[in-house]
Amino acid sequence: AEPAGDEAIAAFTRQSLARLLAREFAPDADLSQARQLFDEAAGAYERMGNHDSCAAVYLDMAELSALRHRHDEALQFLDRAQPLAEAVGNWGMLWNVLLLRREVYLQQGHPERMFTVYDTMLAMSRRVGNYRLEAWTLSWDSIYALRYHSTERALFKRQAAAVVAEEFGLAYDRAWNTWEIGEIYRVRGDMAAAQQWYDSARPQFEAGDDRMGLAFWHRAQGELALYQGGRAGNDRAARLEAAAGHFRAYLDW
């Protein structure tokens, strides 16, 4: 038998190689080999009683199962990973376990189940006092609520995320929260409010030298100009040209 230290190194090597093989769009043969390596690594971690590493490899196996659209299998691995991550107090891993559970529910065609998971993620983040995980949870909840729940939930969660960003001085988050509130108002059809929030976000993106943020500001301006150009009026052509200019700026970033 391998000494414990050598077995741990061998298991981690197998796990790392499996992660490389499990890249998206990898051939199915590579995915099958990745699964075999994950199984071998999991067996070694289980023999050593290393709960933290077991949780990590179960999460890897769940991601691989989700990639192969084996959703029930993915959820079974997540059920194994979750209590272990919680037992060792690895809150970042637990957050990722829950995040993948949300993704599996979405792949299964049950987006409504995601929001119970978000509630669990938020409660965990607040219980352990991790404001970064709290901010991320609120942000993701808002993004998906805008698509799969309601603008009311999206706005409530985004405003809560903005409070966390303000309290802990998270300038990057503050800028994007401002922009995302503009998105929510745009989806609601309140273009004047959307423009105000977008314009409030722009100087924050500039201050943080956030090129992606500025690109998304241009994209938002294009959306607004396109909406206005689609309406009757003498300036329709000018609005559409303005929209095209903003979209070109967005794509150039």
Salt bridges, closest charged atoms under 4 A:
GLU7 OE2 - ARG47 NH2 2.77
ASP28 OD1 - ARG68 NH2 3.41
ASP39 OD1 - ARG35 NE 3.09
GLU40 OE1 - ARG14 NE 3.02
GLU46 OE2 - ARG80 NH2 3.21
ASP60 OD2 - ARG19 NE 2.89
GLU73 OE1 - ARG35 NH1 3.38
ASP79 OD1 - ARG101 NH2 2.80
GLU86 OE2 - ARG127 NH2 3.23
GLU103 OE1 - ARG102 NH2 3.11
GLU112 OE2 - HIS110 ND1 3.63
ASP119 OD1 - ARG153 NH2 3.16
GLU134 OE2 - ARG126 NE 2.93
ASP141 OD2 - ARG153 NH2 2.80
ASP141 OD2 - LYS157 NZ 3.91
GLU166 OE1 - ARG174 NE 3.00
ASP173 OD2 - ARG132 NH1 2.85
GLU183 OE2 - ARG186 NE 3.10
GLU183 OE1 - ARG219 NH2 3.16
GLU206 OE2 - ARG202 NE 3.24
ASP235 OD2 - ARG239 NE 3.34
GLU241 OE2 - ARG248 NH2 3.32
